[in-house]
Amino acid sequence: MTVPPEVRMGNQIAQQFANLPPAEAAAAIARHIENFWEPRMRHTLEALVAAGDDSLEPLLVDAVGRLVAG
């Protein structure tokens, strides 16, 4: 099974911010994705979160929720 690049990259970003308190980490991840990812990649990631992809880091899922709500 091939891991989509959005999952791989998103999980790597989440791991980079994992040392922060969870709410702060999720906000930082959301800012990073909003600032540096192209819309198509964000939409793919949002769809993966909506589908309940269990390979996503919990901090990443929280961050995507913040992007969608924001």
N, C-alpha and C positions, 0 to 999 in steps of 0.2 A: 504494500500500500504506500502510495506516495503522499507525503505531507505537503499541503499547499504552502507556498512561500510565505503567505501572510501569517500562517500559524507559526512557522519556524521563526520568522523575524519578530512577530509579536511576542512570542514566548521568550525570545532572547532579550527583548526590551524589558519585559516584566522582570526577568531575572536580574537585570542591571539595577532596577529600582527596588528590589525586594528588601533591601536593608532599611528602607524608610518605613515609617508607620503606614499601615495599609491605606488609609484614606489619602495621605500625601502621595504615596506611591501611585495609586490609581489616577490621581489628578495629574501627576507628572507624565505618566504613560499616555494619558489622553492628550495632553498638550503636545507631546512628541509626535504622536500619530497625526494629530490635526495639522501640525506645522510641516511635517516632512513626508507624509504619505500622500500619493496622488488619490483623487476621489475614487477611482476604480478599485484601488487596493482597500480603501476604507470600506467601501460597499461590500466587497467580498468578505472582509473580516466581520462586518456587521451581520451578514447572512450566515456565516459560520456560527456566530454566537447565538443568533436566533434559532438555528437548527439544533442547538445544544451540543455542539462538538465537544466531546470530553477530553480532547487533547490540548485544549486551551488552558493556560495558567489562570487560576482564579482572579489574580490581580488584573490580568488582561481583560477578562470578562467584565469585571467591575469598571475598568477604564472605558470599554466600548459602550457600556450602559450609560456612562457619563457623556460620551460623545453623542449618543442618540438622543439623550434627554436635553442636551445643551443647546 
